[in-house]
Amino acid sequence: MNLFSGIAIYVILWWLAFFAMLPMGATSAHEAGERYVPGAEHGAPKVHNLRLKMLLASAIAAVLWLGVAWAISVDLFRVYPR
C-alpha cells in the first residue's frame, strides 16, 4: 500500500467512525423535558461532546486501518486466477 492509499483509507474510516458516533449520547432539551430557547431547533443536542467523539473516531479508525493494512500486506484480498 502506498502513502496516498493509506491516508485515503484512514480518512474514509475516520469519517465512518465519526458519523456513526455522532448521535451517541446526544439528548435534546425536548427529550429531557427542559425548556428551550425560542428560535432554537427542538432536536439540537444540549451537549455535543465533539472533541471526545473526534478522539474516539481517531482511535477506532487507527485500529481498523491497522487491520486493513495487515490484510493488504498478506495479500488477503488477492483474487487468484482459476
Buried (B, 14 or more C-beta within 10 A) or exposed (E): EEEEEBEEBBEBBBEBBBEEBBEEEBEBBBEEEEEBEEEEEEEEBEEEBEEEBEEBBBEBBEEBBEEBBEEBEEEEEEEEEE
